[in-house]
Structure formats: structure tokens, C-alpha cells
Amino acid sequence: MRDRIRIVVVDDHPVVRDGMVGILSAAGIEIVGTGGSGADALHLVRTLHPDALVLDLRMPHMTGTDAIRTLREDGDQTPILVLTTFDVDDEAIAALRAGATGYLLKDAGRDEIIAAVRSTARRESVLAPSVAAMLVRGVRPDPAADLLTDREQEVLRLVAEGNTNAAVGRALFIGQATVKTHLLNVYAKLGVSDRAAAVDAAHRRGIL
């Protein structure tokens, strides 16, 4: 991956799309293409080869999920972050099963969205807490050790050693906002609400 992340943003609502472009551009992320449909997503990814695709789900003519499925069936492994208003079980699961790398809701904070895009470009899974909790409840059961990504385990391990978010960020060369996002994902996946409970659950499940 290049030093400067190259992103394609596809959303059928121009105001939302322009807002996302503004947020990511201000964070130093290069927007190499934008579109408003699943067909646009296919064309832009195939021609521009971005580091990641930020994709809405509910779009005319071809849905985001259909676009993800088509890309994966063609052998394209571009990391894809679904960014949508909806956390409906069926839609989230369909997108993840189709091959989405992450799934985040549009009401996430600016820093969380930026961190999610950067993580997606690194091929790290990012899940909205509500979606992660849904998966943990059994929609897509995983062995305990596979619940957390490698980076989430690194963050949790440092937290278990008593480090603050700032110290974790320094150790892993990531921002505090990114550390917070990883911890929120850990909480959701383990079904807990704070650091101490996450560490305890991780020990009990054999993750730490």
C-alpha cells in the first residue's frame, strides 16, 4: 500500500458523498474517484485500483452488496468498507458474506470514520458495535480466538498490561481515536462495556 491512501467513495446521495469526500480529504486521504451506484463502484475499482472502496448499500440499479459480490467473484480483493445508515441484520450479514472488509454506520464520528477507512486500507476488519454484537450473538459464530483481529488483540494485550489509550497509541504508532475504535469493536465482540470486563472476558475465552 502506498504512503498516501487512495480511496474511491460510492454513495447515491450527493450531499452525503461530498461530505465524506470532505472528511477524508481533510485527513490527508486521497479521493481518486466517486460514484453513485453499484455499477460505478465496479468501474472505478477496476480502472483506478484504489487502496480501499467506501461503499453505500442501498443504491439504484445495483446494490452495494451486489457490487461487492461481483468484485469478489471476479477475483478483486480491494478492501471494502460499507458505510451505511442501516444496521439491519440481513443487510449487514449479506454484505459481510459477500466479502465486505468492514461495516460502519454513517452516524459514526468523524475520527471513527477516518480511522475505519485507514484500517480498511490495511485490510483490517472494522465493524459497527451493533453489527459486531449481532455476530457475537451467533449469526456468524467464530472460535473465540478468531473474534478479534490481530490489531485488536494487540490493543487489548497492551490495555491488559495497564497502558492508557495514549500509551497504546504510541506503542502501535496509531492515534488515540484509532485505539478507541479498536476498543469499541473489542467491547462489542466480547459483549462487554469497559476495559476491565474486556480483559477478563479475553482471559476467560483464551484470547489473552
Secondary structure, 3 states (H helix, E strand, C coil): CCCCCEEEEECCCHHHHHHHHHHHHHCCCEEEEEECCHHHHHHHHHHHCCCEEEECCCCCCCCHHHHHHHHHHCCCCCCEEEEECCCCHHHHHHHHHHCCCEEEECCCCHHHHHHHHHHHHCCCCCECHHHHHHHHHHHCCCCHHHCCCHHHHHHHHHHHCCCCHHHHHHHHCCCHHHHHHHHHHHHHHHCCCCHHHHHHHHHHCCCC
